[in-house]
Amino acid sequence: MTSEQSQQSSPAEAWLQASQNFMQGFFDQVSRTQNSIQGAAAMPSPLASLTGAEQERLTQLQREHIEQHARLWAGVAQRKPGEAAEPIIPAPSGDRRFNAPEWSDSPVYDYLRQAYWINSQFLSNVSEALPLTDRVAKSRFQFLTQHYIDAMAPCNFAATNPEVVQKAIETKGESLTRGLLNLIADVEKGSISMTDDSAFEVGRNLATTDGAVIFENELMQLLQYAPLTDKVCSRPLLVVPPCINKYYILDLQKENSFVRYAVEQGITVFLISWRNPKAEQGNLGWDDYVESGVLQALDIVRSVSKTAKPNVLGFCVGGTLLATALSAAYAKGENPVESVSFLAAMLDFADTGDISCFVDETTVAAREASIGKGGLMTGRELMNVFSTLRPNDLIWNYVVDNYLKGNKPTAFDILYWNADCTNLPGPFAAWYLRNTYLENNLRVPGKLKVTGEALDMGRITCPSYFIATREDHIVPWRTAFLGRRLMGGESTFVLGASGHVAGIVNHPVKNKRSYWTNVMSATTSEEWMESAVEHKGSWWPNWMDWLKSRSGELVAAPTKPGNRQYKVIEAAPGRYVKERA
């Protein structure tokens, strides 16, 4: 282009060229980030080989982007003092970061947030429009794009956050000083503070339901909870919690304890408390957790309760372990349980959501080489991965509140539990990553052997109850729905509101949220949802009605835990759950 031609270019063309340069630079940066994460060969820019139609689509998005910014500039120029501005595009649904009145009262800050919304929408649309045929590669690209968008929000920077500026003025800079001290303390601690750690203690005001440890081995302790009713159902319940987190998410405080609720309904509850592995347990694998964990606990529950077929329940990866254990037991010709309940658990890993962005052949092979035969996947690393799945809620929210505003985190039991991370033995983690998230082998009959038995979940003929939650970012509900098709017996599927933890831990007394049921037969999650019926409140009573119909007659409550063979070792919650990573 000659100098004369350049001078004749319209402002729109200049904007278009700038937009193209920005987009190319952004994609090159994401490519470098991807390359750095995976340690692989450089990923070519997605703009390198576009067809005409694809290029036209991107050009259209660029023009819309320019037009939106032009309208925003015009609105700012024409805005009168004290006049509220109409957003150029709607604010993202559920985004509370810019709700404070300071963002709309000032034309400058209103411009910053609206420009951010426009740019965010543009980058999201472009990442969606890119012609990446590999579903995993495209998901990873969109994941990285969203992280870039989240990180660049004006609320994350002191100079462009009016709430931070206003508080600094009101406190004469003291808030910034406190924020710096908070940052230093968290750097020393090695993690972002999400709650007031001093407000909670396991065994004092968390995990306080009365019970006793009646068995322990290198891997787990088995808890039996004391009855709260004179009569109990003759058939007990064994709970298998996730080993990636501490069990007390199911026994937080009295007003939100799932365990206590079940005991109050006349159910005798046994629960596995997984050990927080140290170097000495770094050689344990998936078979160990099945055999010395789930199956051994099931044998003890049968012995103590004198019941041949207890009910069982698994939460998250505890459900995956439980399904594996039952499949192995049925393969031996056993009929070990009356029913099984799965809480936010995946058995078919066809679509694992954003977690799939962290799992590919290269990363799994690297894990197998480094810790596959011994070692630990640290709890800190696991916690960072899960926080990265929800950066605005679990990272940036606390960066702004703790470090920019200088606030101290409030006391919140679920966030205390979230930060109480656990390690995983290397062989266990490597097996889990390859055979579930990467290759989805559990759903294939006969593909895997555990404890020497070929697995086939179709052999599990007991009734099953599945509960998933609509906003779960760890176990997508449509993926959880796939699990019921693998089971050999009748299954009931229920969908709860909210996410992976809040949707599960929802005591009926609070009468919060809702859940959906469907008595009609449906082969896909879409069909199921089309005719599902919504019910207000917690799903717990629905599950309890289902469970009680399979829990036998009422009998006198046991007077003490354990039996002659399995005696009380210590009071609940036991030592294992108190061990820190």
C-alpha positions as CSV (number, residue, x, y, z in Angstrom):
1,M,0.0,0.0,0.0
2,T,1.4,3.4,-1.0
3,S,1.6,6.4,1.3
4,E,-1.2,8.1,-0.6
5,Q,-3.4,5.0,-0.4
6,S,-2.8,4.8,3.3
7,Q,-3.9,8.3,3.8
8,Q,-7.1,7.6,2.0
9,S,-8.0,4.5,4.1
10,S,-11.2,4.9,6.1
11,P,-11.2,4.7,9.9
12,A,-13.2,1.5,9.6
13,E,-10.5,-0.1,7.5
14,A,-7.9,1.0,10.0
15,W,-10.0,-0.5,12.8
16,L,-10.4,-3.7,10.7
17,Q,-6.6,-4.0,10.2
18,A,-6.0,-3.3,13.9
19,S,-8.5,-6.0,14.8
20,Q,-6.9,-8.5,12.5
21,N,-3.5,-7.7,14.0
22,F,-4.9,-8.1,17.5
23,M,-6.6,-11.4,16.7
24,Q,-3.4,-12.8,15.1
25,G,-1.3,-11.7,18.0
26,F,-3.8,-13.2,20.5
27,F,-3.9,-16.6,18.7
28,D,-0.1,-16.7,18.5
29,Q,0.1,-16.0,22.2
30,V,-2.4,-18.8,22.9
31,S,-0.4,-21.1,20.7
32,R,2.8,-20.3,22.6
33,T,0.9,-21.0,25.9
34,Q,-0.4,-24.3,24.6
35,N,3.1,-25.2,23.5
36,S,4.6,-24.3,26.8
37,I,1.9,-26.3,28.7
38,Q,2.3,-29.5,26.7
39,G,6.0,-29.3,25.9
40,A,5.2,-30.3,22.3
41,A,6.0,-29.0,18.9
42,A,4.7,-25.5,18.1
43,M,1.0,-25.4,17.3
44,P,0.3,-23.5,14.1
45,S,-1.9,-20.5,14.2
46,P,-5.5,-21.3,13.5
47,L,-5.6,-18.4,11.0
48,A,-3.0,-20.1,8.7
49,S,-5.3,-22.2,6.5
50,L,-8.8,-20.7,6.4
51,T,-11.2,-21.3,3.6
52,G,-13.0,-18.4,1.9
53,A,-16.2,-19.0,3.9
54,E,-14.3,-19.3,7.2
55,Q,-12.3,-16.1,6.5
56,E,-15.6,-14.3,5.6
57,R,-17.1,-15.4,8.9
58,L,-14.2,-14.1,10.9
59,T,-14.2,-10.9,8.9
60,Q,-18.0,-10.5,9.7
61,L,-17.2,-11.0,13.4
62,Q,-14.5,-8.3,13.2
63,R,-16.9,-5.8,11.6
64,E,-19.5,-6.5,14.2
65,H,-16.8,-5.9,16.9
66,I,-15.8,-2.6,15.3
67,E,-19.4,-1.5,15.0
68,Q,-20.1,-2.3,18.7
69,H,-17.0,-0.3,19.8
70,A,-18.1,2.6,17.6
71,R,-21.5,2.6,19.2
72,L,-19.9,2.5,22.6
73,W,-17.7,5.5,21.8
74,A,-20.7,7.4,20.5
75,G,-22.7,6.6,23.6
76,V,-19.9,7.8,25.9
77,A,-19.6,11.1,23.9
78,Q,-23.4,11.7,24.1
79,R,-23.9,10.7,27.7
80,K,-25.1,13.4,30.0
81,P,-24.0,13.7,33.6
82,G,-26.1,11.5,35.9
83,E,-27.6,9.7,32.9
84,A,-27.6,5.9,32.9
85,A,-26.2,4.3,29.8
86,E,-27.9,1.5,28.0
87,P,-25.3,-1.4,27.5
88,I,-24.3,-2.0,23.9
89,I,-24.6,-5.8,24.5
90,P,-26.3,-7.5,27.5
91,A,-24.2,-8.2,30.5
92,P,-23.2,-11.9,30.7
93,S,-25.8,-13.9,32.7
94,G,-24.8,-14.6,36.2
95,D,-21.7,-12.4,36.1
96,R,-21.7,-10.4,39.3
97,R,-18.2,-8.9,39.0
98,F,-19.5,-5.5,37.7
99,N,-22.8,-5.2,39.7
100,A,-21.5,-2.5,42.1
101,P,-23.0,1.0,41.3
102,E,-19.5,2.5,40.9
103,W,-19.2,0.7,37.5
104,S,-22.3,2.4,36.1
105,D,-22.1,5.8,37.8
106,S,-18.8,6.7,36.2
107,P,-18.7,7.0,32.3
108,V,-15.0,5.9,32.4
109,Y,-15.6,2.7,34.4
110,D,-18.8,2.1,32.5
111,Y,-16.8,2.3,29.3
112,L,-14.2,-0.1,30.6
113,R,-16.7,-2.8,31.6
114,Q,-18.7,-2.5,28.4
115,A,-15.5,-2.6,26.2
116,Y,-14.5,-5.7,28.2
117,W,-17.9,-7.3,27.5
118,I,-17.6,-6.5,23.8
119,N,-14.1,-7.9,23.5
120,S,-15.0,-11.0,25.5
121,Q,-17.9,-11.8,23.3
122,F,-15.7,-11.2,20.2
123,L,-13.0,-13.6,21.3
124,S,-15.5,-16.2,22.4
125,N,-17.3,-16.0,19.0
126,V,-14.0,-16.3,17.2
127,S,-12.8,-19.3,19.2
128,E,-16.2,-21.0,18.4
129,A,-15.9,-20.1,14.7
130,L,-12.4,-21.5,14.2
131,P,-12.4,-24.5,11.9
132,L,-10.8,-27.0,14.3
133,T,-12.1,-30.5,13.4
134,D,-10.5,-32.2,16.5
135,R,-13.1,-31.8,19.2
136,V,-10.5,-32.0,22.0
137,A,-8.2,-29.5,20.4
138,K,-11.1,-27.1,19.9
139,S,-12.2,-27.5,23.5
140,R,-8.7,-26.8,24.7
141,F,-8.4,-23.7,22.5
142,Q,-11.8,-22.4,23.8
143,F,-10.7,-23.2,27.4
144,L,-7.5,-21.2,27.0
145,T,-9.4,-18.4,25.3
146,Q,-11.8,-18.1,28.2
147,H,-8.9,-18.1,30.7
148,Y,-7.4,-15.2,28.8
149,I,-10.7,-13.4,28.9
150,D,-11.2,-14.0,32.6
151,A,-7.6,-12.8,33.4
152,M,-7.9,-9.6,31.5
153,A,-11.1,-8.3,33.2
154,P,-10.7,-4.7,34.4
155,C,-12.0,-5.7,37.8
156,N,-8.8,-7.7,38.4
157,F,-6.6,-4.6,38.3
158,A,-6.5,-1.9,41.0
159,A,-6.3,1.1,38.6
160,T,-9.4,-0.1,36.6
161,N,-11.6,-1.3,39.5
162,P,-13.6,1.6,40.9
163,E,-14.5,-0.4,44.0
164,V,-10.8,-0.8,44.8
165,V,-10.1,2.9,44.1
166,Q,-13.0,4.0,46.3
167,K,-12.0,1.8,49.2
168,A,-8.4,3.0,49.0
169,I,-9.6,6.6,49.2
170,E,-11.9,5.9,52.1
171,T,-9.3,4.1,54.1
172,K,-6.5,6.5,53.1
173,G,-4.5,3.6,51.5
174,E,-4.9,1.2,54.4
175,S,-6.9,-1.3,52.3
176,L,-3.9,-1.5,49.9
177,T,-1.5,-2.1,52.8
178,R,-3.7,-4.9,54.2
179,G,-4.0,-6.4,50.7
180,L,-0.2,-6.5,50.4
181,L,0.1,-8.2,53.8
182,N,-2.6,-10.7,52.7
183,L,-0.6,-11.4,49.6
184,I,2.6,-11.9,51.5
185,A,0.8,-14.3,53.9
186,D,-0.6,-16.4,51.1
187,V,2.7,-16.5,49.3
188,E,4.2,-18.0,52.5
189,K,1.3,-20.4,52.8
190,G,1.5,-21.4,49.2
191,S,-2.1,-20.9,48.2
192,I,-4.9,-18.3,48.0
193,S,-6.9,-18.0,51.2
194,M,-10.6,-18.6,50.4
195,T,-12.0,-18.7,54.0
196,D,-11.0,-18.0,57.5
197,D,-9.0,-21.1,58.4
198,S,-9.1,-20.4,62.1
199,A,-12.9,-20.7,62.1
200,F,-13.0,-24.5,61.6
201,E,-11.5,-27.6,62.9
202,V,-12.3,-31.2,61.9
203,G,-13.9,-33.0,64.9
204,R,-14.7,-29.7,66.7
205,N,-17.3,-28.0,64.4
206,L,-16.8,-30.1,61.2
207,A,-17.4,-33.9,60.9
208,T,-19.1,-34.0,64.3
209,T,-21.8,-36.6,63.8
210,D,-21.4,-39.2,66.6
211,G,-19.7,-42.4,65.6
212,A,-16.6,-44.6,65.9
213,V,-13.8,-46.0,63.8
214,I,-14.2,-49.8,63.9
215,F,-11.5,-50.8,61.4
216,E,-8.4,-49.4,59.8
217,N,-5.7,-50.5,57.4
218,E,-3.0,-48.7,55.5
219,L,-5.5,-47.2,53.1
220,M,-8.7,-46.3,55.0
221,Q,-10.6,-46.2,58.2
222,L,-14.2,-47.5,58.4
223,L,-16.6,-45.4,60.5
224,Q,-19.9,-46.5,61.9
225,Y,-22.3,-43.8,63.0
226,A,-24.3,-44.0,66.2
227,P,-28.1,-44.2,65.8
228,L,-30.4,-41.2,66.4
229,T,-33.6,-43.2,66.5
230,D,-34.9,-46.0,68.6
231,K,-35.7,-48.1,65.5
232,V,-33.5,-48.4,62.4
233,C,-33.8,-50.1,59.1
234,S,-32.4,-53.6,59.1
235,R,-30.3,-53.0,56.0
236,P,-27.4,-50.5,56.5
237,L,-25.8,-48.0,54.1
238,L,-22.1,-48.0,53.1
239,V,-20.9,-44.6,51.8
240,V,-17.8,-44.5,49.5
241,P,-16.7,-40.8,49.3
242,P,-14.1,-39.5,46.8
243,C,-10.5,-40.1,47.7
244,I,-9.5,-36.9,45.9
245,N,-11.1,-34.9,48.8
246,K,-11.8,-35.5,52.5
247,Y,-15.0,-37.4,53.3
248,Y,-16.5,-34.7,55.5
249,I,-18.0,-32.8,52.6
250,L,-20.9,-35.3,53.5
251,D,-20.7,-34.4,57.2
252,L,-20.0,-30.7,57.5
253,Q,-22.0,-29.1,60.2
254,K,-25.2,-30.3,61.9
255,E,-27.4,-28.2,59.6
256,N,-25.9,-29.4,56.3
257,S,-24.7,-32.9,57.1
258,F,-25.8,-35.6,54.6
259,V,-24.6,-38.3,57.0
260,R,-26.6,-37.0,59.9
261,Y,-29.7,-36.6,57.8
262,A,-29.5,-40.3,56.8
263,V,-29.0,-41.4,60.4
264,E,-31.9,-39.2,61.5
265,Q,-34.1,-41.1,59.0
266,G,-33.3,-44.4,60.7
267,I,-30.4,-45.6,58.4
268,T,-27.4,-47.2,60.0
269,V,-24.5,-45.5,58.1
270,F,-21.0,-46.9,57.6
271,L,-18.5,-44.6,55.8
272,I,-15.0,-45.0,54.4
273,S,-12.5,-42.3,55.5
274,W,-9.6,-42.5,53.0
275,R,-6.1,-41.9,54.2
276,N,-4.2,-38.9,53.0
277,P,-1.4,-40.8,51.3
278,K,2.2,-40.1,52.2
279,A,5.4,-41.4,50.5
280,E,4.9,-44.8,52.2
281,Q,1.6,-45.2,50.4
282,G,2.9,-43.9,47.1
283,N,2.9,-47.4,45.5
284,L,-0.8,-48.1,45.9
285,G,-2.9,-48.5,42.8
286,W,-6.6,-48.7,41.7
287,D,-6.8,-52.4,42.6
288,D,-5.7,-51.6,46.2
289,Y,-8.4,-49.0,46.6
290,V,-11.0,-51.5,45.3
291,E,-9.8,-54.6,47.2
292,S,-8.4,-53.1,50.5
293,G,-10.9,-50.2,50.4
294,V,-14.4,-50.8,49.0
295,L,-14.6,-54.6,49.0
296,Q,-13.0,-55.0,52.5
297,A,-15.3,-52.3,53.9
298,L,-18.3,-54.1,52.3
299,D,-17.3,-57.4,54.0
300,I,-17.0,-55.7,57.4
301,V,-20.4,-54.0,57.0
302,R,-21.9,-57.4,56.3
303,S,-20.3,-58.9,59.3
304,V,-21.2,-56.1,61.7
305,S,-24.8,-55.7,60.5
306,K,-25.4,-59.4,59.9
307,T,-26.8,-58.4,56.5
308,A,-25.9,-60.2,53.4
309,K,-26.8,-57.3,51.0
310,P,-26.3,-53.8,52.4
311,N,-27.1,-50.7,50.3
312,V,-24.1,-48.7,49.0
313,L,-23.5,-45.2,47.8
314,G,-20.6,-43.6,46.0
315,F,-19.9,-39.9,45.5
316,C,-17.8,-38.5,42.6
317,V,-14.7,-40.7,42.1
318,G,-16.0,-42.8,45.0
319,G,-18.8,-43.8,42.7
320,T,-16.4,-44.8,40.0
321,L,-14.5,-46.9,42.5
322,L,-17.7,-48.4,43.8
323,A,-18.9,-49.4,40.3
324,T,-15.6,-51.0,39.7
325,A,-15.7,-53.0,42.9
326,L,-19.3,-54.1,42.3
327,S,-18.4,-55.2,38.8
328,A,-15.6,-57.3,40.1
329,A,-17.8,-58.8,42.8
330,Y,-20.5,-59.7,40.3
331,A,-17.9,-61.2,38.0
332,K,-17.1,-63.6,40.8
333,G,-20.7,-64.7,40.9
334,E,-21.6,-62.7,44.0
335,N,-24.8,-60.7,44.5
336,P,-23.3,-58.3,47.1
337,V,-25.7,-55.4,47.5
338,E,-29.4,-54.5,47.6
339,S,-29.0,-51.2,45.8
340,V,-26.4,-48.7,44.7
341,S,-26.6,-44.9,44.6
342,F,-24.3,-42.6,42.6
343,L,-23.9,-39.0,43.6
344,A,-22.4,-36.8,40.8
345,A,-20.3,-39.8,39.5
346,M,-19.1,-40.7,36.1
347,L,-19.0,-44.3,34.8
348,D,-18.9,-43.4,31.1
349,F,-16.3,-40.7,30.5
350,A,-17.4,-39.8,27.0
351,D,-17.5,-36.0,27.7
352,T,-15.7,-34.9,30.8
353,G,-16.0,-31.1,30.2
354,D,-13.1,-28.7,30.8
355,I,-11.1,-31.4,32.7
356,S,-10.4,-33.0,29.3
357,C,-8.2,-29.9,28.5
358,F,-5.7,-31.2,31.1
359,V,-5.6,-34.8,29.8
360,D,-4.1,-36.1,26.6
361,E,-1.7,-38.9,25.6
362,T,1.4,-36.7,26.2
363,T,0.4,-35.6,29.7
364,V,-0.8,-39.1,30.8
365,A,2.3,-40.8,29.5
366,A,4.4,-38.2,31.4
367,R,2.5,-39.1,34.6
368,E,3.0,-42.8,34.0
369,A,6.7,-42.3,33.5
370,S,7.2,-40.0,36.6
371,I,4.8,-41.5,39.2
372,G,3.2,-44.5,37.5
373,K,5.3,-47.0,39.5
374,G,5.5,-45.0,42.7
375,G,5.2,-41.5,44.0
376,L,2.5,-39.0,44.7
377,M,0.3,-36.6,42.8
378,T,0.1,-33.8,45.4
379,G,-3.1,-32.4,46.8
380,R,-1.9,-28.9,46.0
381,E,-1.6,-29.8,42.3
382,L,-5.1,-31.3,42.3
383,M,-6.6,-28.3,44.1
384,N,-5.0,-25.9,41.5
385,V,-6.5,-27.9,38.7
386,F,-10.0,-27.8,40.1
387,S,-9.6,-24.0,40.9
388,T,-8.5,-23.4,37.3
389,L,-11.8,-24.9,36.1
390,R,-13.7,-22.0,37.8
391,P,-11.1,-19.2,37.8
392,N,-13.5,-16.3,38.4
393,D,-15.1,-18.0,41.5
394,L,-11.9,-19.7,42.9
395,I,-9.0,-17.5,41.8
396,W,-9.8,-13.9,40.6
397,N,-12.6,-13.4,43.2
398,Y,-10.1,-13.8,46.0
399,V,-7.3,-11.9,44.2
400,V,-9.6,-8.9,44.1
401,D,-11.1,-9.2,47.5
402,N,-8.0,-10.3,49.5
403,Y,-5.2,-8.4,47.7
404,L,-6.8,-5.4,46.0
405,K,-9.5,-4.5,48.6
406,G,-7.6,-5.8,51.6
407,N,-10.4,-7.9,53.0
408,K,-10.1,-11.0,55.1
409,P,-12.0,-14.1,53.8
410,T,-15.2,-14.9,55.7
411,A,-15.8,-18.3,57.3
412,F,-17.3,-20.8,54.9
413,D,-17.2,-24.5,55.7
414,I,-17.3,-25.8,52.1
415,L,-14.4,-23.6,51.1
416,Y,-12.5,-24.8,54.2
417,W,-13.1,-28.4,53.0
418,N,-12.1,-27.3,49.4
419,A,-8.7,-26.2,50.6
420,D,-8.1,-29.3,52.8
421,C,-6.6,-31.1,49.9
422,T,-5.4,-34.7,49.6
423,N,-2.6,-36.5,47.8
424,L,-3.1,-39.4,45.4
425,P,-0.7,-42.4,45.0
426,G,1.0,-42.2,41.7
427,P,0.0,-45.6,40.3
428,F,-3.6,-44.9,41.3
429,A,-3.6,-41.5,39.6
430,A,-1.9,-42.8,36.4
431,W,-4.4,-45.8,36.1
432,Y,-7.3,-43.5,36.7
433,L,-6.3,-40.9,34.1
434,R,-5.6,-43.4,31.3
435,N,-8.5,-45.8,31.8
436,T,-11.2,-43.2,32.5
437,Y,-10.5,-39.7,31.2
438,L,-8.2,-40.6,28.3
439,E,-9.4,-44.0,27.0
440,N,-12.8,-44.4,28.6
441,N,-12.2,-48.1,29.1
442,L,-14.6,-48.8,32.0
443,R,-17.6,-48.7,29.8
444,V,-16.2,-51.5,27.5
445,P,-17.2,-54.9,28.8
446,G,-14.1,-57.1,29.4
447,K,-11.6,-54.3,28.5
448,L,-10.2,-54.0,32.0
449,K,-9.3,-56.4,34.8
450,V,-9.4,-55.3,38.4
451,T,-8.5,-57.7,41.3
452,G,-8.1,-60.3,38.6
453,E,-11.7,-60.0,37.3
454,A,-12.8,-58.8,33.9
455,L,-15.1,-55.8,34.4
456,D,-18.6,-55.5,32.9
457,M,-21.0,-53.1,34.6
458,G,-23.8,-54.8,32.8
459,R,-23.5,-57.6,35.3
460,I,-24.5,-55.2,38.1
461,T,-28.2,-56.1,38.3
462,C,-29.2,-54.3,41.6
463,P,-31.4,-51.2,41.4
464,S,-29.4,-48.0,40.9
465,Y,-30.1,-44.3,41.7
466,F,-28.2,-41.5,39.9
467,I,-28.2,-37.9,41.0
468,A,-26.4,-35.3,38.9
469,T,-26.5,-31.5,39.0
470,R,-27.2,-29.1,36.2
471,E,-24.2,-26.8,36.6
472,D,-21.6,-29.4,37.6
473,H,-18.3,-28.4,36.0
474,I,-16.6,-31.6,37.2
475,V,-19.2,-34.2,36.3
476,P,-21.3,-32.9,33.5
477,W,-24.9,-34.1,34.1
478,R,-25.4,-35.4,30.6
479,T,-22.3,-37.6,31.1
480,A,-23.5,-38.8,34.4
481,F,-26.7,-39.8,32.7
482,L,-24.8,-42.1,30.4
483,G,-23.8,-44.3,33.4
484,R,-27.3,-45.6,33.9
485,R,-27.2,-47.2,30.5
486,L,-24.2,-49.3,31.5
487,M,-26.0,-50.9,34.5
488,G,-27.8,-54.2,34.2
489,G,-30.6,-53.4,36.6
490,E,-33.4,-50.9,36.8
491,S,-32.1,-47.3,37.2
492,T,-33.6,-44.0,38.5
493,F,-32.1,-40.7,37.4
494,V,-32.7,-37.4,39.2
495,L,-31.3,-34.0,38.2
496,G,-30.5,-31.4,40.9
497,A,-29.9,-27.7,40.6
498,S,-26.6,-25.9,41.2
499,G,-23.1,-27.4,41.0
500,H,-20.9,-30.3,42.0
501,V,-20.9,-29.6,45.7
502,A,-23.7,-27.1,46.4
503,G,-26.2,-29.2,44.4
504,I,-25.3,-32.3,46.4
505,V,-25.0,-30.8,49.8
506,N,-28.5,-29.3,50.0
507,H,-30.3,-30.1,53.3
508,P,-34.2,-30.1,53.0
509,V,-34.6,-27.9,56.0
510,K,-33.2,-24.9,54.0
511,N,-35.8,-25.6,51.2
512,K,-33.4,-24.3,48.6
513,R,-33.1,-25.0,44.9
514,S,-35.0,-27.7,43.1
515,Y,-34.7,-31.0,41.3
516,W,-36.1,-32.8,38.3
517,T,-37.5,-36.3,38.0
518,N,-38.9,-38.3,35.1
519,V,-40.8,-41.6,35.3
520,M,-41.0,-42.0,31.5
521,S,-38.4,-44.1,29.7
522,A,-35.7,-42.1,27.9
523,T,-32.6,-43.3,26.1
524,T,-30.8,-39.9,25.9
525,S,-30.4,-37.0,28.3
526,E,-32.2,-34.8,25.8
527,E,-35.3,-37.0,25.8
528,W,-35.2,-37.3,29.6
529,M,-35.1,-33.5,30.1
530,E,-37.9,-32.8,27.6
531,S,-40.5,-34.5,29.8
532,A,-38.9,-34.1,33.2
533,V,-40.9,-32.6,36.1
534,E,-39.4,-29.9,38.4
535,H,-39.9,-30.1,42.2
536,K,-39.0,-27.3,44.6
537,G,-36.5,-28.0,47.4
538,S,-33.9,-30.7,48.1
539,W,-33.6,-34.0,46.3
540,W,-32.6,-35.7,49.6
541,P,-36.2,-36.8,50.5
542,N,-36.7,-38.3,47.1
543,W,-33.6,-40.4,47.5
544,M,-34.5,-41.3,51.0
545,D,-37.9,-42.6,49.9
546,W,-36.2,-44.7,47.2
547,L,-33.6,-46.0,49.7
548,K,-36.0,-46.9,52.5
549,S,-38.0,-49.0,50.1
550,R,-34.9,-51.1,49.8
551,S,-33.7,-51.0,53.4
552,G,-35.8,-53.7,55.1
553,E,-38.0,-53.7,58.1
554,L,-37.5,-51.6,61.3
555,V,-35.5,-53.2,64.1
556,A,-34.1,-52.1,67.4
557,A,-31.1,-49.7,67.0
558,P,-27.7,-51.2,67.8
559,T,-26.5,-50.3,71.3
560,K,-22.8,-50.1,70.4
561,P,-20.7,-49.9,67.2
562,G,-18.8,-52.9,65.7
563,N,-18.8,-56.4,67.0
564,R,-16.5,-58.9,68.7
565,Q,-14.2,-59.0,65.6
566,Y,-14.4,-55.3,64.8
567,K,-14.0,-53.3,67.9
568,V,-13.9,-49.5,68.5
569,I,-10.5,-48.1,67.7
570,E,-11.3,-44.4,68.3
571,A,-14.1,-41.9,68.1
572,A,-15.2,-40.4,64.8
573,P,-14.0,-38.6,62.8
574,G,-10.8,-40.6,63.3
575,R,-7.1,-39.7,62.7
576,Y,-7.0,-40.2,58.9
577,V,-9.3,-37.4,58.0
578,K,-7.2,-35.0,60.1
579,E,-4.0,-35.7,58.3
580,R,-2.9,-32.7,56.1
581,A,-1.4,-33.0,52.7
